[in-house]
Amino acid sequence: GQVLPGPNALNCAIAIGARFHGAAGAALACLGLLAGPMAVLVAVAAAYDRYGQLPLVRAVLTGIAAAAAGMVLGTAVKMAVKLQPTPL
């Protein structure tokens, strides 16, 4: 989900496409903005489908999952430390 463009960029592309070429321009602008990230995701999924069973790939993905979990926990701790709850 993080590789896809955000809502502001998508809204801007749709507005510009609609302004210059109507509904077809809006649809093409949306397609143009989403096609690149979607192609990357499909390529990664195909690579995982082909090589996902290799022990090295499994080890790498396990390490990435552990790093992602650590980053989420680290962010949660930083947020919790900054929160100063009142006694109530």
Backbone as a ProteinNet text record, in pm:
[ID]
protein_1_A
[PRIMARY]
GQVLPGPNALNCAIAIGARFHGAAGAALACLGLLAGPMAVLVAVAAAYDRYGQLPLVRAVLTGIAAAAAGMVLGTAVKMAVKLQPTPL
[TERTIARY]
78.3	0	81.5	201.7	282	342.3	343.7	403.5	305	177.4	79.3	77.5	44.5	38.7	-72.6	-52.5	-149.6	-273.4	-375.9	-501.6	-487.4	-398.8	-382.6	-326.7	-227.3	-169.1	-270.7	-347.4	-448.1	-558.2	-604.9	-706.8	-656.3	-532	-472.9	-465.7	-421	-411.5	-549	-648.5	-784.4	-838	-815.6	-863.7	-797.5	-668.4	-597.2	-641.8	-653.9	-700.4	-840.2	-928.7	-1066.3	-1070.7	-985.8	-982.7	-945	-849.8	-801.2	-872.4	-920.5	-980.2	-1104.9	-1171.5	-1296.7	-1279.5	-1383.9	-1383.7	-1275.1	-1252	-1146.7	-1009.5	-986.1	-858.9	-841.4	-949.6	-942.9	-910.1	-975.6	-949.5	-806.3	-758.4	-621.4	-518.2	-545.7	-453.7	-445.7	-560.2	-563.3	-487.1	-512.7	-443	-292.4	-253.9	-111.4	-41.2	-113	-52.9	-41.4	-135.6	-136.7	-64.5	-39	18.6	161.3	244.3	382.9	394.5	334.7	340.5	275	167.9	102.7	193.8	266.3	360.1	470.4	519.2	622.4	567	445.7	385.7	364.3	320.3	300.6	434	538.8	671.4	724.9	706.8	752	672.9	541.9	459.8	502.2	533.5	577.7	712.7	802.1	932.4	915.9	826.6	803.1	741.7	649.2	587.3	691.4	788.3	890.4	1000.2	1045.3	1162	1129.7	1002.4	965	996.2	1013.9	1039.7	1187.4	1274.1	1417.6	1450.6	1538	1571	1628.7	1710.9	1769.1	1661	1568	1458.9	1372.3	1342.8	1264	1337.1	1467.1	1545.5	1546	1562.5	1561.9	1427.1	1318.8	1185.9	1155.2	1205.3	1188.4	1261.6	1380.6	1455.7	1387	1332.1	1260.8	1137	1065.3	946.7	984.6	1096.5	1141.7	1179.8	1246.3	1283.6	1160	1061	937.8	864.9	860	795.9	871.2	1002.6	1082.3	1058.8	1044.7	1018.9	881.5	782.1	649.1	652.7	719.3	729.1	807.7	915.5	993.6	912.8	834	748.1	643.5	587.1	487.3	548.7	670.7	737	763.9	811.9	836.1	707.6	598.3	471.4	424.1	441.1	395.7	475.6	605.9	689.4	648.1	611.7	575	438.3	354.7	222.2	237.9	184.3	188.7	46.8	0.6	-137.5	-156.5	-275.5	-307.1	-347.4	-341.3	-375.8	-519.1	-609.4	-747.7	-753
-119.6	0	124.5	114.9	236.9	279.5	194.1	232.2	306.7	301.9	370.4	519.5	602.1	746.1	781.4	888.4	930.9	993.1	1015.9	1070.1	1210.1	1292.3	1427	1422.8	1340.1	1329	1272.4	1175	1115.7	1216.1	1289.5	1391.9	1498.3	1539	1640	1587.4	1463.5	1405.6	1396.4	1355.3	1343.7	1481.6	1580.6	1715.9	1772.9	1754	1805.5	1730.5	1598.8	1521.1	1561.1	1581.5	1621.7	1762	1848.1	1987.2	1993.4	1913.1	1921.2	1827	1711	1613.3	1545.9	1605.4	1551.2	1419.7	1337.6	1211.5	1116.2	1116	1028.3	1071.3	1200.9	1251.3	1216.8	1225.5	1190.1	1042.7	958.5	814.2	781.8	844.6	818.2	871.7	986.7	1040.1	947.3	895.2	799.7	673.1	621.7	501.6	525.7	640.9	672.2	682.6	733.3	748.3	614.2	525.5	397.8	285.4	301.2	193.1	157.4	255.5	228.4	148.4	196.8	119.2	-18.5	-27.7	-157.8	-254.7	-204.8	-290.4	-342.4	-256	-297.5	-404.6	-384.8	-483.5	-617.5	-614.7	-739.8	-810	-733.6	-793.3	-854.6	-785.6	-838.9	-964.9	-963	-1080.5	-1198.5	-1172.6	-1280.9	-1336.2	-1247	-1292.2	-1374.6	-1332.4	-1408.5	-1544.5	-1546.2	-1673.1	-1770.4	-1718.4	-1804.4	-1843	-1749.2	-1772	-1775.2	-1761.5	-1752	-1874.5	-1990.1	-2112.7	-2136.6	-2053.8	-2070.6	-2032.9	-2108.1	-2079.3	-1938.6	-1892.3	-1758.2	-1651	-1665.6	-1567.8	-1569.1	-1687.1	-1696.3	-1629.5	-1649.8	-1588.9	-1437	-1387.5	-1242.3	-1183.2	-1245.3	-1194.1	-1202.7	-1304.8	-1313.9	-1199.6	-1168.9	-1056.5	-923.3	-906.6	-782.2	-769.6	-879.7	-877	-839.9	-893	-859.8	-712.3	-660.9	-519.7	-430.2	-467.2	-388.4	-389.3	-505	-512.4	-426.9	-428.9	-345.4	-197.3	-158.4	-17.5	25.8	-60.8	-28	-15.2	-109	-101.1	21.4	53	172	299.4	308.3	424.9	432.6	319.3	317.2	363.3	320.3	362	512.2	564.7	708.8	788.1	740.6	810.7	802.8	687.4	670.4	757.7	773.5	855.8	1002.7	1046.7	1187.3	1220.1	1119.3	1143.3	1163.2	1269.4	1297.2	1292.6	1175.6	1167.2	1245.1	1300.7	1370.9	1269	1305.6	1209.2	1156.8	1234.9	1188.9	1075.9
0	0	0	54.4	62.6	-70.1	-171.1	-298.2	-386.4	-355.6	-437.6	-405.8	-505.2	-480.8	-383	-311.9	-212.4	-274.9	-191.4	-242.9	-301.7	-246.8	-301.1	-442.4	-465.9	-599.5	-697.9	-654.5	-742	-773.6	-673.5	-696.7	-793	-776.9	-865	-1009	-1025.9	-1160.4	-1224.8	-1149.9	-1203.6	-1241.5	-1156.1	-1185.7	-1310.9	-1324	-1441.6	-1567.4	-1558.9	-1673	-1715.8	-1618.1	-1649	-1708	-1658.2	-1707.7	-1854.1	-1897	-2034.3	-2130.6	-2082.6	-2174.5	-2119.1	-2024.4	-1973	-1897.7	-1906.2	-1832	-1881.4	-2012.8	-2066.7	-2014.6	-2007.1	-1954.1	-1807.8	-1730.3	-1588.2	-1571.7	-1653.1	-1644.3	-1685	-1791.5	-1835.9	-1736.7	-1674.8	-1575	-1454.2	-1413.1	-1301.5	-1337.9	-1456.6	-1502.5	-1511.9	-1564.3	-1576.7	-1442.6	-1342.1	-1209.9	-1137.4	-1161.4	-1090.1	-1164.5	-1293.3	-1373.6	-1330.1	-1302.3	-1263.1	-1134.8	-1024.9	-900.8	-913	-990.4	-1007.4	-1082.9	-1182.4	-1255.8	-1163.9	-1075.6	-980.5	-886.7	-836	-745.8	-814.9	-940	-1013.5	-1035.4	-1066.9	-1087.1	-957.7	-846	-717.2	-681.2	-706.5	-677.9	-764.8	-890.5	-979.6	-933.8	-891.6	-842.4	-715	-626.7	-504.2	-536.4	-631.9	-670.1	-723.9	-797.7	-857.8	-759	-676.4	-590.6	-441.1	-403.7	-262.4	-179.2	-240.9	-166	-137.5	-194.9	-170.7	-26.9	39.2	179.4	199.5	107.4	121.9	116	25.4	12.6	138.1	188.9	312.7	429.7	438.3	545.9	534.4	413.1	392.3	430.3	386.3	418.4	567.9	633.8	779	848.3	801.9	858	833.7	714.3	683.6	771.7	792.4	878.4	1021.8	1071	1207	1215.7	1112.6	1113	1109.9	1031	1023.8	1157.9	1222.4	1354.1	1455.1	1449.4	1539.5	1515.9	1389.8	1359.6	1411.4	1398.2	1448.9	1600.6	1668.4	1814.8	1859.1	1786.8	1820.4	1807.3	1701.5	1683.4	1793.2	1831.5	1939.2	2070.7	2099.5	2223.4	2221	2108.7	2098.6	2118.6	2061.3	2078.3	2223.2	2286.2	2424.3	2520.3	2493.2	2580.8	2570.3	2451.1	2431.9	2489.7	2504.9	2564.1	2714.6	2762	2905.3	2958.7	3002.7	3050.2	3179.3	3194	3318	3423.2	3551.1	3656.2	3645.8	3587.9	3573.7	3475.2
[MASK]
++++++++++++++++++++++++++++++++++++++++++++++++++++++++++++++++++++++++++++++++++++++++

